[in-house]
Amino acid sequence: MAVRMKDIAQDLGVSLATVSKVLNNHTDISPATKARVLRRMKELDYKPSLHAQGLVSGRSFMVGFIVPDLVYAFFAEIAKSLSRVLRSQGYGLLISSSDEDPEIEKQEIEQMLRRQVDVLILASCQLDGASLLKVAENKVPYILVDRKFSHHRSHFVGTDDVLIGELATKHLIKVGHRRIAHIGGQKVSTSLGRLQGYRKALATHRIRVPADYVILRDKGDESGDITGYQAMQTLLRLKPRPNAVFCYNDPAAVGAMNAILDAGLRIPEDIALVGAGNLRYSDSLRVALTSVDVPSKALGEHAGKLALQLIDSKAQLLPKSVLVEPKLVIRQSTVLKGI
């Protein structure tokens, strides 16, 4: 039979309230009493009920995490490191996918609120932050990860997406390309920022490209490889054909790579290719993919630490932004071996 809090109290001759206060680290318990209770808990291998602790503390000991796509390894890596940080402090992680559908995301937010998560972490596919108003009304702190909203002040953990676009495009220019196309997503801040960086790098080097060199697709994360393949097929029909492509994430770059190779062309001899995200399999593809690294592990760790701060803070914290630095990782898709 499982040991109960009541059993600990009776065994030591103290009140149930005293045992509860020790569990919740109250300061009005003497060090000696606290040590006795903790020692007996360890001896009996007592595992406190999260439900019981929640009734006392007002917490669920759960953090919610909504992502656009659970298959995309980038978000899976964030979830893995996020869970590790939370687990170390006794918190669990609830994960759900919006399938990059704004309506599904709203439903998932409702579910998280019903489950009374202590913090909601969100990589949103919404056009604006309106859906977060209900989260705020429920007094649940939230953190935006990877994606943010303009004119909306909130906690954010991500990177400089404009810089990602600049790093990728400047590298393609440096290795000799001027007919540089871009395959991007639509609407979300990551795609908009990376498109801005692409255009900024071209302008800095006074390079003009036709308007149809830029293709923006929906479902950039949830079906990135499919949309990347389709977009690359469109680019291959252009005259003159681009000789380099910057894809706003690695799944889109994988799709573009397959389209190029299926057309009988060579990478990078005929078309050079850069992605973003630097997924762990990027150097194991048919052609090792040059990519701008966005440290997903660091994003998860920062989000987890910030979530714990929000839970422990007695006062509402001012919106905080944590940015991790992107870094270009050069591989065979832009530079031939030995060069």
Secondary structure, 3 states (H helix, E strand, C coil): CCCCHHHHHHHHCCCHHHHHHHHCCCCCCCHHHHHHHHHHHHHCCCCCCHHHHHHHHCCCCEEEEEECCCCCHHHHHHHHHHHHHHHCCCCEEEEEECCCCHHHHHHHHHHHHHCCCCEEEECCCCCCCCCHHHHHHCCCCEEEECCCCCCCCCEEEEECHHHHHHHHHHHHHHCCCCCEEEEECCCCHHHHHHHHHHHHHHHHCCCCCCHHHEEECCCCCCCHHHHHHHHHHHHHCCCCCCCEEEECCHHHHHHHHHHHHHCCCCCCCCCEEEEEECCCCHHHCCCCCEEEECCHHHHHHHHHHHHHHHHHCCCCCCCCEEEECCEEECCCCCCCCCC
